[in-house]
Amino acid sequence: MEKGTTSSGGEAEAQYFCKDFHWEDLRAEVEANPSYAYHFESASSSSSSTPPESDVLAWKQFHLRHASGTFFKERRYLLKEFPELLSCSPNSKLLEVGCGNGSTALPILRANKDLTVYACDCSDETLERATEIISDASPSFQHRFRTFCCDLSTNGFPTWLACYRCRDKFLQKQSYCLSDVREGNGLHFTNTYPSEEVECCVGGVDFITLIFTLSAVPLDRMLKSVKECFFVLKPGGMVFFRDYGLYDMTMLRFEQDKQVGFREYMRSDGTRSYFFCLDAVRNLFLGAGFTELELDYCCVKSLNRQKGKCMQRVWVHGKFQKPALRNE
């Protein structure tokens, strides 16, 4: 929830601050409060490992309830946090994992006309709604916004995104190819590719955004998900990460019966959320082969004007890079 002021054109301009308070001060306050003690204990009866179809169904129903597109606001602050998305080379490719209604992709498409966004989610209905929102914003975005249905934590990414053949081509020639994605393979696409693009796959992406996505994945499937991201990135490619941080207001609001694992909670609607400390994020990405570029807590005070309450939000901000080829 970035802070914002209204510009003369009537659109909210992000006036963003990421250090409204110190995380260590919040940690001391929370850990000294006996009413929060259960957050530091393992759940007595863990339902952390649930069938993948249960998690997918819960998120599908969640997005159906919020299909209007007004629940999530455009995440304009990402352009300030990840300026590489503005200064990248022409024809660069971004993979948005867990795109939801397009709240991450839309400001990026607005800001960089040379970037193509590949967006995936576990729900066909969600992808259709995202496509509508992107198209309504500007019909010209359609050819740069390409969606496919994918549950990253269970099935991984489809082979056309980075198959072995094109990966080997890239390693040998440091070039890549695009695909003519064909129907009938169980994937959902909103765009067809030009007929001249007939190679076997995209050949990897330059950037990946994991924005409030990994926390929704069961803890025991997180490392696999991060490794999938490593595989589809080109050498030198980057992952931009942002997710719930330890002692965020949302975490402290969960009651004890919603705890399904250490720092892992399940809402009444069946959707889950994990709250990351820096070491947890670091271990996941370094364990998958990434190099750490940036990693820190983002601590923001957000005012709920309706209730007159000041909320202390904590997120983890990170940038990670796939090592470049040795001869580069």
N, C-alpha and C positions, 0 to 999 in steps of 0.2 A: 504494500500500500504506500506508494510514493506520495510525498506531499506535492500539492499542486496549486497554481494560481491560474486565473482565467485570463487569457490573452484578449486583445482587442477584437480578434476574430471569433471569440466565443468558445474556442477550443482549449481544453486544459493543457497547459504547458507544464511539464514535469520540472519541479524545482526540488531536486533530489539530494537528500543527505543520508549517509549510511553510517554515521557515527554519532547518533544523538545521545548515546550513553555507552558506558564501557561494559562489555560482556562479563568481565570478572566481577564487577560490582553487582550485577544482577545474579550471577552465580552464588555469591556469598549470601545475598538476601534470600534466595530461594532455598538454599541448603540449610539455612538457619531456621526455616519455618517448618515446624513439626507437621503441619497439615499437608505438606508436600512430600512427606517421607516415602510414601508408597511409590512415587515416581522413580526412586533409586533402587527399587527392589525388582527382582524377576517376578513375572506374573505367576500366581499360584497355579492356575490351570491355563496353559498356553494353547491358543487356537491359531498360532502363527502360521502353521503349515496348513493351508486350505487348498482344495482343488483349484487349479488355474481357472476353470470355467466359472467358479463362484466369484472370483475377483473380477473377471471380465464382465459378468452379468451385473455386478454391483455398480461398476463404473458406467456401463451402458445405461442403466436406469437413472443414475445420477445425471448424466448428460441429457437424457430425455426430459427430466424435470426442469432442467435449466436450458432448454432448447432455444429460448428467445434470444440468446446472445448477449443479454444485458447483465448477466451474473458476473462475467469476467470482463474486465476493462482492458483496453489495449496497454500492453506493457512497454510504454515508450522509454522507460528508464533503462531498458536493456541496451539501447544504443549508446547510452552514457557509460554503462558498465562494461560493454563489450564493443569498443570502437572499431575493432578489427572487421566487424560486419559492414562498416561504411568504407573502409579503405582497402578492401580486398581486390584481387585481380578481376578483370572482366571475365564473365562466364563461370564464375565460382559457383559452387553448389553447397547448399546448406541442407542438412537433414534435421528436421524438427521432430523429436520423439515425444509422443503423447501430445499431439497438437491441439486437442480439445476443439474449441470453436474458432481457433485461429488468432487468439489474442496475442500470441507471440509473433506469428508470421506476418500479420498485417502491418505493424509499424516497420518491420524490416523491409517488406516489399515496397512500402511507401518511400523509404529512405534510400534504397539502393536498387536502381533500375537494372543493374547488370547481374543481379544475383537470382538464381533459380532455387526455389524452396521445394524440397521433397518432404512431405508431411505424412506421418503415420499415426494411427490411433487404433485401439482395439475394437472400435465400434463403427460400422458402416454408416449408421445414422448420424453419428457425430461428424464423420468426414463429409457427408452430404451437406450438413448444416454449415460446416466451416467453409465449404466451397461456395455456398450461397452468400455467406457474409463477405468473403473475399471478392466475389464477383460483383456484389452490390456496391462495395467500396470503390471498385474500378474494374470495368471489364478488361482493361489492358493487363490486369494481374493474372488472368486465367492461364496464359501460356507459361507463366513462371511459378505456378502453384500446382504441384502434382501430388496427389494423395494415393496412399495404399493402406489397406487394412492389415494390421500386424500386432500381435501380442509379443512384444520383445522378450519378456521374461520367460516365456515357455518355448516358443518356436524359433526365436531369433529373427534376424532380417532375411528377406528373400535373397536368393542367389543372384538375381539380376542386379542388385545394388552393388555387389562386389564379389563376383564369382572367382574361382581359382584361375580361370583362363585369363580374364582381364587383369587380375591382380598380377599375374606373372608378366603380362604384357607391360604393365606399368613399371614393374621393377626393372625390366630390361630396357625399356625405351623411354621411361618417364613421360609417358603420354597416356591418355585415357580415351575411352570411347563412350558414346551414348547408345541407348538401346531403342529399338522399336518394341515397346512393351506389348505383349500379346494377351488378349483376353483368354479366359478359360483356365487360368492357373490358380484360381481361388483368391486372387488379389483384386483390390478395387482401385481403379484409376479414374481420374477426372479429366485427363488429357490424353490424346493420342500424340505420338511422336512423328516428326517429319519423316517422309519415306526414305530420305537419304541416310537416316540414322539407323543403320541396320546391324550394328555390332551386337555382341551378346549381352552386354550389360553397361551400366553407367560407369563402372570402373572406379568407384569410390567417390567420396565427398570430401570437400575442403573443410567444412565445419559441421559440428553437431551441437544442437541446443538441447540440454536436459533441464528444463525449467519446471520445477515442482512436479516431476515425473517419477524420479527414482524412489522417493518416499512412499509412493503408492505400490511399490513392488515388495512382495514379501522378502524379509531379510535374507532368507536362504537362497534367493534367486537374484540378488543384487549383483554379485560378482560376475555371474554369467552375463547379465545385461550389459555391464560395463565392458566386458571382453568383446561382446558383439559390436559395441561402438568402436572399439579399437580396430576390429577387423575391417569395417567398412570405410574407415578414414584413410585418405592418402597419407603417405609418409610426410610428416611436417604438419598434418592437419590438426585442428584444435577442437576441444570440447569446451563449451561454455556451460557452466553448472550453476544452478541456483535452487535452493530447496530449504525446507524447514530446519532451523537450528535448535540446538539444545536450549531448553528453558524459554522457548517462544511462548507467548501468551496462550496460543492454541493448545500446546502441550499441557500447560498447567490447568487448563479448563477440563481436561479429560478426567472423568471419575475413575475410581479404582477398577470397577467392573469392566471398563472399556480397554484395560491393558491386556494385550495378548502376547507380549514379549518385552524384553528389556528395551525401553524407549520406543516401543511399538504399540500402536493403539488401533482399535477398530470402532468406527462410528456405528450408530444405530442402523444406517442404511447399508452396512456391509463393506463400505470403502475403508481403506486403512491408511495410516500415516505413520511414518517413522521420523524421528527427530535426530538430526546428525550433530555429532561433535566433529571438530576438525580432523582428529585422528581417524575417525571412522571413514570419512570421505577420502582422506589421504591413503589409507590402506587399500581401499577399493580400487582407486585409480592406479596407484603404483603397482598393486598386485596384478593389474591387467596389462601392465607394460608402459603406462603413460609417464611422462615427465611433468612434474608440478611447476606451473608458472606463477599462479596466484592462488592463495587460499586464506580466507579470513571470515570472521563473523560480520554480518551487516546488521547493525542495531538501530532500529528506527522507532521513534515515538509517533503513534498515529492517534489522532483525536476522533473519538466517536461523538459527533456533535449532538446526535439524537439522545444519547444517554449521558452526555457530559463526562465521559471517561477517557483517560489517556491510556492507551494500550502500548505495551512494550513488545515490539515484534523483533524476532531474531531469525535471520536467514543465514545460510552459508553460501558464500560467493566463491567460485573457483574457476580457474582456467587450467586446462591440462592439454599437453601436446603429445602426439605420436612422434617418436624420434624420426628424424629425417634419415634418408639414405646416407650411408657413410661417404659416398663419393660426392655428396652435395656440398 
